[in-house]
Amino acid sequence: MDLKQLNAFIAIAELQSFSAAAKMTGLSQPSLSRQLKQLETEMGVVLIDRYHRPLQLTEAGQFFYDKVSTVLTELNNITSMTQRLSAPSTALNIGFVPSVLYGHLPEIIATLKRQNPDIAVNLKDISSYQQIEALKSGEIDIGFGRFAHQDAWVQQILLRHERYLVALPKAHPLADNQEQRLIDLADNRLILYHQTHLPVPTMTNATTKSYSPDDPPPTNKPVTEPLLYLFAQYGITPFMTTEVSDLQVALGLVAAGEGITLVPASLKTVRTEQISYQRLIHENATSPIYLHTLKDFVHPKIPNLLSAVYRVYEQRGITYRRQQFV
């Protein structure tokens, strides 16, 4: 069994066609078929059912594909990381979620370049979830995200917590209330925009009332959407929700009077003609900002980036705890 055979099998399994797999791998169809046959002979197992069109995996083939594709992905990641460790890029490739761009990221990048004129910086708009794979593939060297991740390849530090604000249409009855409570917002349509969810296995099924000793025990129900999770912590379920693709769409619907949402405070300057942003009284109503990179390869310019982050935070009076990647 060798890598050529495994890659041939993976290509056939994913494309369900010898001709398409041959084109993708750059092999002739007879050569590709021979690689697969050698693999099956060595294992003593039929992996591909050749009598169906499109081609199908056998039960054993499906099991083997599920396991070996993970192994090959890890091997590709290791190869990429080894190459980068041997010859680090002179540029620092930074991934970020859009909401961070409305905060201090532009100022941080400007500070980084001013303090280190020789640093070339490339910025990429990419979701928190996608940043993990982008780190492994080498697409980015470091990422600013909003979610904690548990991944054996990645290390993460918390930069700070940013308060959530309530975004309401200007004509909303609560638009002028400078301190809002989640319970008072429960009767509104809540617009949800997060594409990455919290890694929370279970959460108490909440209602819009507080439980008393006479109530039946609540059932367990997964609540991983970040805004719903925040409401659920106070025993509240919004009356109605709408899911949209991103934060800008959510704010567009708020501006149109189609509901309310919660956003990090850095977005309080967006669509201010149509939207009123008000503070939540709840101290835990925050959106974290994380910085993550690989455990086994820290780009040599990352300490310079962290220095710029903390310099901006100090200038802006932002509370933080200084950390370093190991």
C-alpha positions as CSV (number, residue, x, y, z in Angstrom):
1,M,0.0,0.0,0.0
2,D,1.5,3.4,-1.0
3,L,0.3,7.0,-1.3
4,K,-0.3,6.7,-5.1
5,Q,-2.8,3.9,-4.5
6,L,-4.5,5.7,-1.7
7,N,-4.8,9.0,-3.7
8,A,-6.2,7.0,-6.6
9,F,-8.8,5.4,-4.4
10,I,-9.8,8.7,-2.8
11,A,-10.2,10.4,-6.2
12,I,-12.4,7.6,-7.6
13,A,-14.4,7.5,-4.4
14,E,-15.1,11.2,-4.4
15,L,-15.7,11.7,-8.2
16,Q,-17.5,8.3,-8.7
17,S,-15.9,8.1,-12.1
18,F,-12.7,6.6,-13.5
19,S,-12.5,9.2,-16.3
20,A,-13.0,12.2,-13.9
21,A,-10.6,10.8,-11.4
22,A,-8.0,10.2,-14.1
23,K,-8.3,13.8,-15.2
24,M,-7.9,15.1,-11.7
25,T,-4.9,12.9,-10.8
26,G,-3.2,13.3,-14.2
27,L,-3.1,9.5,-14.7
28,S,-4.4,7.5,-17.5
29,Q,-7.6,5.5,-16.8
30,P,-5.7,2.1,-17.2
31,S,-3.0,3.3,-14.7
32,L,-5.7,4.6,-12.3
33,S,-7.6,1.3,-12.5
34,R,-4.4,-0.6,-11.9
35,Q,-3.5,1.4,-8.8
36,L,-7.0,0.7,-7.4
37,K,-6.8,-3.1,-8.2
38,Q,-3.3,-3.3,-6.6
39,L,-4.7,-1.7,-3.4
40,E,-7.8,-4.0,-3.3
41,T,-5.6,-7.1,-4.0
42,E,-3.2,-6.1,-1.2
43,M,-6.0,-5.6,1.3
44,G,-8.1,-8.6,0.1
45,V,-11.2,-6.3,-0.1
46,V,-13.3,-5.0,-2.9
47,L,-13.6,-1.2,-2.3
48,I,-15.4,0.0,-5.4
49,D,-18.6,-1.5,-6.9
50,R,-17.7,-1.2,-10.6
51,Y,-21.1,-2.4,-11.8
52,H,-23.0,0.8,-10.8
53,R,-23.0,4.2,-12.6
54,P,-21.9,6.4,-11.1
55,L,-19.4,4.2,-9.3
56,Q,-20.3,3.4,-5.7
57,L,-18.3,2.4,-2.6
58,T,-18.8,-1.0,-1.1
59,E,-19.6,-1.1,2.6
60,A,-15.9,-1.9,3.3
61,G,-14.9,0.8,0.9
62,Q,-17.0,3.4,2.7
63,F,-15.4,2.5,6.0
64,F,-11.9,2.6,4.5
65,Y,-12.7,6.0,2.8
66,D,-13.9,7.6,6.0
67,K,-10.8,6.6,7.9
68,V,-8.1,7.0,5.2
69,S,-9.3,10.4,4.0
70,T,-8.8,11.8,7.5
71,V,-5.3,10.3,7.6
72,L,-4.3,11.8,4.2
73,T,-5.7,15.2,5.2
74,E,-3.4,15.1,8.3
75,L,-0.5,14.0,6.2
76,N,-1.0,16.9,3.8
77,N,-1.2,19.3,6.8
78,I,2.0,17.9,8.2
79,T,3.7,18.2,4.8
80,S,2.6,21.8,4.4
81,M,3.7,22.7,7.9
82,T,7.1,21.1,7.4
83,Q,7.6,23.1,4.3
84,R,6.6,26.4,6.0
85,L,8.8,25.6,9.0
86,S,11.8,25.1,6.6
87,A,11.1,28.3,4.6
88,P,8.7,30.7,6.4
89,S,6.9,33.2,4.2
90,T,8.1,36.8,4.5
91,A,4.5,38.0,4.4
92,L,2.2,37.6,7.4
93,N,-1.2,36.3,6.2
94,I,-4.0,37.3,8.6
95,G,-7.5,35.9,8.6
96,F,-10.3,37.9,10.2
97,V,-14.1,37.7,10.7
98,P,-15.9,40.8,9.3
99,S,-17.1,42.1,12.7
100,V,-13.5,42.5,13.8
101,L,-12.8,44.8,10.9
102,Y,-15.3,47.3,12.3
103,G,-13.3,47.5,15.6
104,H,-9.6,48.1,16.1
105,L,-8.1,45.8,13.4
106,P,-7.4,48.5,10.9
107,E,-5.6,50.5,13.6
108,I,-3.7,47.4,14.7
109,I,-2.5,46.7,11.2
110,A,-1.5,50.4,10.7
111,T,0.5,50.2,14.0
112,L,2.2,47.0,13.0
113,K,3.3,48.4,9.7
114,R,4.5,51.7,11.3
115,Q,6.6,49.8,13.8
116,N,7.8,47.2,11.3
117,P,8.1,48.8,7.9
118,D,9.6,45.6,6.4
119,I,6.5,43.4,7.2
120,A,4.2,42.6,4.3
121,V,0.7,41.9,5.4
122,N,-2.1,40.1,3.6
123,L,-5.6,40.2,5.0
124,K,-8.3,37.6,4.3
125,D,-12.0,37.8,5.2
126,I,-12.7,34.2,6.5
127,S,-15.1,32.8,9.1
128,S,-13.9,31.5,12.5
129,Y,-14.6,27.9,11.6
130,Q,-12.8,28.1,8.2
131,Q,-9.8,29.7,9.8
132,I,-8.8,26.5,11.4
133,E,-8.4,24.6,8.1
134,A,-6.9,27.7,6.6
135,L,-4.2,27.7,9.3
136,K,-3.4,24.0,8.6
137,S,-3.2,24.5,4.8
138,G,-1.0,27.6,5.1
139,E,-3.6,29.9,3.6
140,I,-3.3,32.1,6.7
141,D,-0.7,32.3,9.4
142,I,-2.9,33.7,12.2
143,G,-6.6,34.5,12.6
144,F,-8.8,36.9,14.5
145,G,-12.0,35.1,15.4
146,R,-15.0,35.1,17.7
147,F,-15.1,31.5,18.9
148,A,-13.0,29.1,21.0
149,H,-11.9,26.1,19.1
150,Q,-10.6,22.7,20.3
151,D,-8.2,21.4,17.8
152,A,-5.0,19.4,18.3
153,W,-3.1,21.5,15.7
154,V,-4.2,25.0,16.9
155,Q,-3.3,27.2,19.9
156,Q,-5.5,30.1,20.8
157,I,-5.4,33.1,23.1
158,L,-8.3,35.4,24.3
159,L,-7.6,39.0,23.4
160,R,-10.6,40.6,25.1
161,H,-14.3,40.6,25.5
162,E,-16.4,43.1,23.5
163,R,-19.9,44.1,24.9
164,Y,-23.0,43.2,22.9
165,L,-25.3,46.0,21.9
166,V,-29.0,45.7,21.0
167,A,-29.6,46.9,17.4
168,L,-33.2,48.1,17.0
169,P,-35.1,49.9,14.3
170,K,-35.2,53.7,15.0
171,A,-39.0,53.5,15.2
172,H,-39.0,50.7,17.7
173,P,-40.7,51.5,21.1
174,L,-37.5,50.6,23.0
175,A,-35.1,52.4,20.7
176,D,-34.5,55.2,23.2
177,N,-33.9,53.0,26.2
178,Q,-30.3,53.4,27.0
179,E,-30.1,50.2,29.1
180,Q,-31.9,47.1,27.8
181,R,-32.8,43.8,29.4
182,L,-33.0,40.6,27.4
183,I,-36.4,39.7,29.0
184,D,-37.8,43.0,27.5
185,L,-36.6,41.9,24.0
186,A,-38.1,38.4,24.1
187,D,-41.3,39.4,22.2
188,N,-39.4,40.6,19.2
189,R,-38.2,38.7,16.1
190,L,-34.5,38.0,16.8
191,I,-32.3,37.9,13.7
192,L,-29.5,35.3,13.9
193,Y,-26.4,35.6,11.7
194,H,-23.7,33.4,13.2
195,Q,-22.3,30.8,10.9
196,T,-20.2,29.2,13.6
197,H,-21.9,27.8,16.7
198,L,-20.7,27.3,20.2
199,P,-19.4,23.9,21.2
200,V,-22.0,23.4,23.8
201,P,-23.4,19.9,24.2
202,T,-26.6,20.7,26.1
203,M,-28.3,23.6,27.5
204,T,-31.5,23.9,29.7
205,N,-34.6,24.3,27.5
206,A,-35.7,27.9,28.4
207,T,-39.0,29.7,28.4
208,T,-39.8,33.4,28.8
209,K,-40.5,32.9,32.5
210,S,-38.4,32.1,35.5
211,Y,-38.7,28.6,36.9
212,S,-40.2,28.1,40.4
213,P,-39.9,25.0,42.6
214,D,-43.4,24.0,41.5
215,D,-42.5,23.9,37.8
216,P,-41.7,20.6,36.2
217,P,-38.0,20.1,35.5
218,P,-37.0,21.5,32.2
219,T,-35.8,19.2,29.4
220,N,-32.3,19.3,28.0
221,K,-32.0,20.7,24.5
222,P,-28.9,21.7,22.6
223,V,-28.5,25.5,22.3
224,T,-25.4,26.3,20.4
225,E,-26.4,29.4,18.4
226,P,-24.5,32.2,20.3
227,L,-27.4,34.7,20.6
228,L,-29.9,32.1,21.6
229,Y,-27.4,30.7,24.1
230,L,-27.1,34.2,25.7
231,F,-30.9,34.4,26.0
232,A,-31.1,30.9,27.3
233,Q,-28.7,31.7,30.1
234,Y,-31.4,33.9,31.5
235,G,-34.2,31.4,31.0
236,I,-35.5,33.2,27.9
237,T,-36.5,32.0,24.4
238,P,-37.2,34.7,21.8
239,F,-40.7,34.8,20.5
240,M,-39.5,34.3,16.9
241,T,-36.2,34.0,15.1
242,T,-34.9,34.5,11.5
243,E,-31.6,33.1,10.3
244,V,-29.6,35.0,7.7
245,S,-26.2,34.5,6.0
246,D,-24.1,37.2,7.7
247,L,-24.1,40.2,10.0
248,Q,-24.6,42.8,7.3
249,V,-27.8,41.1,6.1
250,A,-29.0,41.0,9.8
251,L,-28.4,44.8,10.1
252,G,-30.1,45.4,6.8
253,L,-33.2,43.6,8.1
254,V,-33.1,45.6,11.4
255,A,-32.9,48.8,9.4
256,A,-35.9,47.7,7.4
257,G,-37.9,47.1,10.7
258,E,-37.9,43.3,10.3
259,G,-36.6,42.5,13.7
260,I,-33.8,43.1,16.2
261,T,-30.4,41.6,16.8
262,L,-27.3,41.8,19.1
263,V,-24.0,42.9,17.7
264,P,-20.5,43.6,19.1
265,A,-20.1,47.3,20.2
266,S,-17.6,48.0,17.4
267,L,-20.5,47.9,14.9
268,K,-22.4,50.8,16.5
269,T,-21.5,53.2,13.6
270,V,-23.2,51.0,10.9
271,R,-26.5,52.3,9.5
272,T,-27.1,54.8,12.3
273,E,-29.7,56.6,10.3
274,Q,-32.0,53.6,10.6
275,I,-30.7,51.7,13.6
276,S,-30.5,52.6,17.3
277,Y,-27.8,50.8,19.3
278,Q,-28.4,50.4,23.0
279,R,-26.4,48.8,25.9
280,L,-27.4,45.6,27.6
281,I,-27.3,45.7,31.4
282,H,-26.1,42.0,31.5
283,E,-22.4,41.9,32.3
284,N,-21.9,38.6,30.5
285,A,-23.5,39.8,27.3
286,T,-20.1,39.9,25.5
287,S,-18.6,38.6,22.3
288,P,-15.0,37.4,22.7
289,I,-12.1,38.1,20.3
290,Y,-9.6,35.3,19.9
291,L,-6.3,35.0,18.1
292,H,-5.3,31.6,16.9
293,T,-2.3,30.1,15.1
294,L,-0.7,26.7,14.8
295,K,0.9,25.0,17.8
296,D,3.9,23.7,16.0
297,F,4.6,26.7,13.8
298,V,4.4,30.3,15.0
299,H,5.2,32.7,12.2
300,P,8.2,34.8,13.2
301,K,6.3,38.0,12.7
302,I,3.4,37.1,15.1
303,P,5.1,38.6,18.2
304,N,5.2,41.8,16.3
305,L,1.5,41.6,15.6
306,L,0.7,40.9,19.3
307,S,2.8,43.9,20.3
308,A,0.8,46.1,17.9
309,V,-2.5,44.7,19.4
310,Y,-1.5,45.5,22.9
311,R,-0.2,48.9,22.0
312,V,-3.6,49.9,20.5
313,Y,-5.5,48.4,23.5
314,E,-3.4,50.5,25.8
315,Q,-3.9,53.7,23.8
316,R,-7.6,53.0,23.8
317,G,-7.9,52.1,27.4
318,I,-9.1,48.6,26.7
319,T,-8.8,46.0,29.4
320,Y,-6.8,43.0,28.4
321,R,-4.4,40.4,29.8
322,R,-1.1,40.2,28.0
323,Q,-0.4,36.8,26.6
324,Q,2.1,35.1,24.2
325,F,1.9,32.1,21.9
326,V,4.2,29.3,23.0
